[in-house]
């Protein structure tokens, strides 16, 4: 299944309490369970005014459905074309 990055604009996200983040996580997991096996949440990154989430899903519509059911914004959904990391530099060009 394709992998996606979802940008969620949430003013003050970086100031959310641990309790708030736990509540968001619980809600997200509940909705993922309802949508299984079509959606899988891998991880999220909390910044100042955004949360960036990485999901595996059959398509963008499944991501939008997760956001709708969970009451989360999904301001931008981007399909991940490929993943690189520091070890990518160790490959030799063919």
C-alpha positions in Angstrom: 0.0 0.0 0.0 1.1 3.6 -0.6 2.7 5.6 2.2 1.6 9.2 2.9 2.6 12.3 4.8 -0.3 14.2 6.2 0.2 17.8 7.3 -2.3 18.8 10.0 -2.4 22.6 10.7 -3.1 22.8 14.5 -2.2 26.2 16.0 -0.2 25.6 19.2 0.4 21.9 18.5 3.9 22.1 20.0 2.4 23.4 23.2 -0.1 20.5 23.6 0.2 18.7 26.9 1.1 15.1 27.2 -2.5 14.4 28.2 -3.7 16.1 25.0 -1.3 14.1 22.9 -2.4 10.9 24.6 -6.1 11.7 23.9 -5.3 12.5 20.2 -3.4 9.2 20.0 -6.2 7.2 21.5 -8.7 8.7 19.1 -6.5 8.1 16.1 -5.9 4.5 17.1 -9.7 3.9 17.5 -10.4 5.3 14.1 -7.5 3.3 12.5 -9.0 0.2 14.1 -12.4 1.0 12.5 -10.7 1.4 9.1 -8.4 -1.6 9.3 -6.9 -3.0 7.2 -7.2 -0.1 4.9 -5.2 2.4 7.0 -2.2 2.1 9.3 -0.6 4.9 11.4 3.2 4.7 11.6 4.2 7.8 13.5 3.7 11.5 13.9 5.9 14.6 14.4 4.7 17.5 16.5 6.0 20.9 15.6 5.0 24.5 16.6 1.7 24.7 14.7 1.6 21.4 12.8 1.5 17.7 13.2 3.1 15.7 10.4 1.7 12.1 10.3 3.0 9.2 8.3 0.4 6.7 7.3 0.0 3.7 5.0 -3.3 3.6 3.2 -5.0 2.2 0.2 -5.6 5.7 -1.1 -6.0 9.4 -0.1 -9.8 8.9 0.4 -9.0 6.5 3.3 -6.7 9.2 4.8 -9.5 11.8 4.5 -12.0 9.3 6.0 -9.7 8.9 9.0 -9.4 12.6 9.4 -13.2 13.0 9.2 -14.0 10.3 11.7 -11.3 11.5 14.1 -12.1 15.2 13.8 -8.6 15.9 12.7 -7.6 18.3 10.0 -5.8 16.9 6.9 -4.6 20.1 5.3 -2.2 18.5 2.9 -1.8 14.8 1.9 1.3 13.9 0.0 2.1 10.4 -1.4 5.7 9.4 -0.6 7.5 8.6 -3.8 10.6 7.1 -2.1 12.5 7.3 1.2 16.1 8.3 1.5 18.4 8.4 4.5 22.1 8.7 5.2 22.8 5.2 3.9 21.5 6.3 0.5 24.8 8.2 0.0 26.6 4.9 0.4 25.1 3.4 -2.8 27.0 3.6 -5.9 25.4 4.8 -9.1 25.0 2.0 -11.7 
